[in-house]
Amino acid sequence: MKGRKPAAQVRPAALQTYRAGCERTWELASSEPDLAYTDQAFPECPTCPHRIEPDSGGVGAVPFCTLRPVGAPHPFAGLAGLLGTLED
């Protein structure tokens, strides 16, 4: 067919290790800065302090735990430097 562009080559994401607040790790192929673990399959998940309960207004929303790449800074780490400037 004339005028069609060839399909773009999509490279699969590399495997990287993600860590939950409970210190469990998963090796996943993703380039996302964080993921939501919704399975909640471990016995301590219902009482885990890292478990996030969505607002009740979210239709179909389920509790989850945030998984972040091992070695990545916490998303709010940049705010820590502001504390010193606010106290002055």
Buried (B, 14 or more C-beta within 10 A) or exposed (E): EEEEEEEEEEEEEEEBEBBBBBEEEBEBEBEEEEBEBEEBEEEEBEEBEEBBEEEEEEEEEEBBBBBBBEEEEEEEEEEEEEEEEEEE
